[in-house]
Amino acid sequence: MKERLDQILGEIANAQTLGVPLDEVQKKVSSSVKEEPHLTIHLIEALTRIPQLTTAQLLTAMMAESNEKEVVKVIKRSLYKLRQKGIMWEGKTADKKPAFSPPKPAEPEGYLSAIDSTGSRIIILGRSIPMRGLLAVFSILSDQEGIQQFTVTQFSKKEFREFLKSSNSSADFPAVEAPSAYCLHLLKEAAALSRSLSKPLPQGYSEVERGFSDVTWDEPAPLIYQFIREDEVKDLPHLLKDSAGLHEIMPFAAWHLGEQEIGKYAAQITEVEQSRIVLRLDQKEARIDAIYRDALQEVFPEEKRLLWKRRLEETAYILLRTGKDREAKAALSAAVDLKKPLSRIEPNPFIWHLLLKSIKILLESDQEEEEEKKTSLIIAP
């Protein structure tokens, strides 16, 4: 019984820390005691181990709903103990309604980072909880795997600023401020992806979602379109052409395709390069160009094309917030162009250079491995 009591108390304390509404906590407690009525008295007595104003609110609400004299008596005794521990409140119950209403949580803060080459990024939510400091939700989200990491921590405001500073120590992948509702929207998207992949949601996620239930994103996504309209970048050849040069700056410089996606095309190019059949230079170039264009069509089906479109849109917001307005528009121009299927003749400049760069990286890596093997076979005299 002690283990079960400790578990319920832990859930209540966690919910209080997260600022979950009183009625939600009360429903959870009611459900627990209905399933295990023998715990009722013990739980009410044990609640004094959580000396918080919200505990008094919870006990008061439970007393208003109870018709059992013994239960009411134990609740009054627990409330008295809370007063002895310095928890003060005013008001009495009437008409079986809670005497207290939890204070409205402060408007939360939101921060999001740039996306790395695997599609992962950091999302941070922070919210002040009355009399308890600041609650920070740190998560790493992947557009292919869902929620990869999730932690909930309580800080003072000063500690939270220091935490933000340490989380934003990378100049290449900065975290910028964003509407908390949008950050929560991204977190919910990742949770939905985790569910679709049959992956369990991390401990504490449901409590966070309830604790931020008053925060909603009702605008179109992605966020960048709140600042740059699609018609500002659509069908502008100079902006689309500029997107090829984005690979020279971070975070795009670190973006590349994986070996599992492009390995066979790199092998085909190596085969052409090392072929014993004598080819004229123009013939060899034509064969290699055909391999690249075949790869373009096969590596970027609609699902993958739209994935890279979203990555460009999300990164455009980061660029805009870090003062790179022109680069943001070039990235968004490339993203808008990815609404339509890739052209084999005039491919999307950003995606074309992503493909070329990725295959080049793989070819150079393979060449280095071959040279290392040859070196290792040399027998010292």
C-alpha positions in Angstrom: 0.0 0.0 0.0 2.9 2.4 0.8 4.3 2.1 -2.7 0.9 2.8 -4.2 0.4 5.8 -1.9 3.8 7.2 -2.8 3.0 6.7 -6.5 -0.3 8.7 -6.2 1.4 11.4 -4.1 4.2 11.7 -6.7 1.6 12.1 -9.5 -0.2 14.8 -7.5 3.0 16.7 -6.7 4.1 16.5 -10.4 0.7 17.8 -11.5 0.9 20.7 -9.1 4.4 21.6 -10.2 3.2 21.6 -13.8 0.2 23.9 -13.0 -2.4 21.3 -14.0 -5.8 22.8 -13.3 -7.3 21.8 -9.9 -10.4 20.1 -11.4 -8.0 17.8 -13.4 -6.0 16.9 -10.3 -9.3 16.3 -8.4 -10.6 14.0 -11.1 -7.4 12.0 -11.0 -7.6 11.6 -7.2 -11.3 10.7 -7.3 -10.6 8.1 -10.0 -7.8 6.6 -7.8 -9.9 6.4 -4.6 -12.9 5.0 -6.5 -10.7 2.2 -7.8 -9.0 1.6 -4.5 -11.4 2.9 -1.8 -9.3 1.4 1.0 -6.7 4.1 0.2 -9.0 7.1 0.8 -8.2 7.9 4.4 -4.5 7.0 4.1 -4.2 9.3 1.0 -6.0 12.2 2.7 -3.6 11.9 5.7 -0.6 11.5 3.4 -1.4 14.7 1.4 0.0 16.7 4.3 3.4 15.6 3.1 2.9 18.1 0.2 2.6 21.4 2.0 1.3 23.6 -0.8 -1.6 26.0 -1.2 -2.9 23.8 -4.0 -3.0 20.8 -1.6 -5.3 22.8 0.6 -7.4 23.6 -2.4 -7.5 20.0 -3.4 -8.6 18.8 0.1 -11.2 21.6 0.3 -12.6 20.5 -3.0 -12.7 16.8 -1.9 -14.5 17.8 1.3 -17.1 19.7 -0.7 -17.8 16.5 -2.7 -17.8 14.0 0.2 -20.9 12.8 2.1 -19.0 10.6 4.4 -18.5 12.0 7.9 -15.3 10.1 8.6 -13.8 11.3 5.3 -14.7 14.9 6.1 -13.3 14.6 9.6 -10.0 13.4 8.3 -9.9 16.1 5.6 -10.4 18.8 8.3 -7.6 17.3 10.3 -5.3 17.3 7.3 -6.2 20.9 6.6 -5.4 21.8 10.2 -2.0 20.2 9.8 -1.3 22.2 6.7 -2.1 25.4 8.6 0.4 24.3 11.3 3.0 24.0 8.5 2.4 27.5 7.4 0.0 27.0 4.5 -2.5 29.9 4.9 -5.7 30.4 2.9 -9.1 32.1 3.3 -12.6 31.3 2.6 -15.1 28.4 3.3 -16.8 26.0 1.1 -20.4 26.6 0.1 -22.9 24.8 -2.0 -20.4 22.0 -2.4 -18.1 24.2 -4.6 -14.4 24.5 -4.2 -13.4 27.5 -2.0 -10.4 28.3 -4.1 -9.6 28.9 -7.8 -6.0 28.3 -8.9 -4.3 31.5 -10.1 -4.1 31.8 -13.8 -0.6 30.7 -15.0 1.6 33.3 -16.6 2.0 33.5 -20.3 4.7 30.9 -21.2 7.9 31.5 -23.2 9.0 29.5 -26.2 12.3 28.9 -27.9 13.3 26.7 -30.9 16.6 25.8 -32.5 17.8 25.3 -36.0 17.3 21.8 -37.5 20.3 19.5 -38.0 20.9 17.2 -40.9 18.9 14.4 -39.3 15.8 16.5 -38.9 16.2 17.0 -35.1 15.9 20.3 -33.2 15.5 21.6 -29.6 12.3 23.0 -28.3 12.1 24.8 -25.0 9.0 25.9 -23.1 9.1 28.0 -19.9 6.2 29.0 -17.6 6.1 30.8 -14.3 4.1 29.0 -11.7 2.8 31.1 -8.8 4.9 30.7 -5.7 7.0 27.9 -7.3 9.4 29.5 -9.7 9.6 28.6 -13.3 8.8 25.3 -15.0 11.0 24.4 -18.0 10.2 21.8 -20.6 13.2 20.8 -22.7 12.7 18.5 -25.7 14.5 17.2 -28.7 12.1 16.6 -31.6 12.7 14.7 -34.8 10.6 15.0 -38.0 11.3 11.3 -38.6 11.3 9.8 -35.1 9.0 12.0 -33.0 10.1 12.9 -29.5 13.7 11.9 -28.9 14.3 13.5 -25.5 12.0 15.1 -23.0 12.6 16.5 -19.5 10.7 18.8 -17.1 12.7 20.8 -14.6 11.8 23.5 -12.1 14.0 26.6 -12.0 14.2 30.0 -10.5 13.9 32.7 -13.1 17.7 33.3 -12.9 18.4 29.6 -13.3 16.1 29.4 -16.3 18.1 32.3 -18.0 21.3 30.5 -17.3 19.8 27.3 -18.7 18.7 29.1 -21.9 22.2 30.5 -22.3 23.8 27.1 -22.0 21.3 25.6 -24.4 22.1 28.3 -26.9 25.8 28.0 -26.7 26.1 26.9 -30.4 26.4 29.7 -32.9 25.8 27.3 -35.7 22.5 26.0 -34.3 21.1 28.9 -32.3 17.8 28.7 -30.4 15.6 31.8 -31.0 12.5 33.0 -29.3 9.2 31.9 -30.8 5.5 32.0 -29.7 5.0 29.4 -27.0 1.8 28.2 -28.7 3.8 27.4 -31.8 6.5 25.6 -29.8 3.8 23.5 -28.1 2.2 22.9 -31.6 5.6 21.4 -32.7 5.8 19.3 -29.5 2.3 17.9 -30.2 3.2 17.2 -33.8 6.2 15.2 -32.6 4.0 13.3 -30.1 1.5 12.4 -32.8 4.5 11.1 -34.9 5.7 9.0 -32.0 2.3 7.5 -31.6 2.1 6.7 -35.3 5.4 4.9 -35.0 4.0 3.0 -31.9 6.6 4.6 -29.7 5.5 5.4 -26.1 5.3 9.0 -25.1 7.9 10.1 -22.5 7.0 10.2 -18.8 5.4 13.6 -17.9 4.3 14.4 -21.4 0.6 14.1 -20.7 0.9 16.3 -17.6 2.7 19.0 -19.6 0.0 18.9 -22.3 -2.7 19.4 -19.7 -0.7 22.0 -17.9 -0.5 24.0 -21.1 -4.1 23.3 -22.2 -4.8 27.1 -22.3 -2.1 27.6 -24.9 -3.3 27.0 -28.4 -1.9 27.7 -31.9 -4.7 28.7 -34.3 -2.6 30.2 -37.1 -1.4 28.5 -40.2 1.9 26.6 -39.9 4.8 26.9 -40.4 5.5 30.0 -38.4 7.5 31.8 -41.0 4.4 32.6 -43.0 3.4 35.0 -40.2 6.3 37.2 -41.3 6.9 36.5 -45.0 4.0 35.9 -47.3 4.2 33.2 -49.9 3.6 35.6 -52.7 6.7 37.6 -51.6 9.0 34.7 -52.7 7.0 32.6 -55.1 8.1 32.5 -58.8 11.0 34.8 -58.3 13.9 33.2 -60.2 16.7 35.3 -58.5 15.6 34.2 -55.0 15.2 30.5 -56.1 18.7 30.7 -57.7 20.1 32.1 -54.5 18.9 29.1 -52.6 21.8 27.0 -54.0 24.2 29.2 -52.1 22.6 28.5 -48.8 24.8 25.4 -48.5 27.7 27.7 -47.8 26.1 28.9 -44.5 25.0 27.1 -41.3 22.9 25.2 -40.6 22.6 24.2 -44.3 26.4 23.6 -44.6 25.9 20.6 -42.2 22.9 19.2 -44.0 23.5 16.1 -46.2 21.7 13.0 -47.3 22.5 9.6 -45.6 24.5 6.8 -47.2 21.4 4.6 -47.2 19.7 7.1 -49.5 22.5 7.8 -51.9 24.9 4.9 -51.5 24.0 3.1 -54.7 24.3 6.2 -56.8 27.8 6.9 -55.4 28.7 3.3 -56.3 27.4 3.8 -59.9 29.5 7.0 -60.3 32.6 5.2 -59.0 31.9 2.4 -61.5 31.8 4.9 -64.4 35.0 6.6 -63.1 36.9 3.3 -62.9 35.4 1.6 -66.0 37.9 -0.2 -68.2 35.7 0.9 -71.2 37.3 3.9 -72.7 34.9 6.8 -72.8 35.3 10.2 -74.1 35.1 12.9 -71.5 31.7 14.1 -72.7 30.4 10.6 -72.7 31.6 10.0 -69.1 30.1 13.4 -68.0 26.8 12.5 -69.6 26.6 9.1 -67.8 27.4 10.7 -64.5 24.9 13.5 -65.0 22.2 10.9 -65.8 23.0 9.1 -62.6 22.5 12.3 -60.6 19.2 13.0 -62.3 18.0 9.4 -61.7 18.9 9.9 -58.1 17.0 13.2 -57.9 13.8 11.4 -59.0 14.2 8.4 -56.8 15.6 9.9 -53.6 13.0 12.7 -53.4 9.5 11.1 -53.8 6.6 13.3 -52.7 6.9 12.4 -49.0 10.6 13.2 -48.8 10.2 16.3 -51.0 7.6 17.7 -48.6 9.8 16.8 -45.6 12.7 19.0 -47.0 10.1 21.7 -47.8 9.1 21.8 -44.1 12.7 21.9 -43.0 13.4 24.9 -45.2 10.3 26.7 -43.9 11.3 26.1 -40.3 14.9 27.2 -40.9 13.7 30.3 -42.7 12.3 31.5 -39.4 15.6 31.0 -37.7 17.4 32.9 -40.4 14.9 35.8 -40.1 15.2 36.0 -36.3 19.0 36.1 -36.6 19.1 39.0 -39.1 19.6 37.0 -42.3 16.5 38.3 -44.1 17.6 37.7 -47.7 18.7 34.1 -46.8 15.4 33.5 -45.2 13.6 34.6 -48.3 15.8 32.4 -50.5 15.1 29.4 -48.2 11.4 30.1 -48.3 11.5 30.5 -52.1 13.1 27.0 -52.4 10.5 25.6 -50.0 7.6 27.0 -52.0 9.1 25.6 -55.2 9.1 22.2 -53.6 5.3 22.1 -53.6 5.5 20.8 -57.1 7.4 17.7 -58.3 11.1 18.1 -59.0 12.0 18.8 -62.6 14.6 16.5 -64.1 15.7 19.3 -66.5 15.6 22.3 -64.1 15.6 20.9 -60.6 15.1 22.9 -57.5 18.5 24.6 -56.9 18.7 23.9 -53.2 17.8 20.2 -53.5 20.0 19.7 -56.5 23.1 21.1 -54.7 22.1 19.1 -51.6 22.2 15.9 -53.7 25.5 16.8 -55.4 27.1 17.7 -52.1 26.0 14.6 -50.4 27.2 12.2 -53.1 30.5 14.1 -53.2 31.0 13.7 -49.4 30.3 10.0 -49.7 32.7 9.5 -52.7 35.5 11.4 -50.9 34.9 9.2 -47.8 35.0 6.0 -49.8 38.2 7.2 -51.5 39.8 7.9 -48.1 38.9 4.4 -46.9 40.5 2.9 -50.0 43.7 4.8 -49.5 43.8 3.8 -45.8 43.4 0.1 -46.9 46.3 0.4 -49.4 48.5 2.0 -46.8 47.8 -0.7 -44.3 48.8 -3.4 -46.8 52.3 -1.9 -47.2 54.8 -4.1 -45.3 57.6 -2.2 -43.7 61.0 -3.5 -44.7 
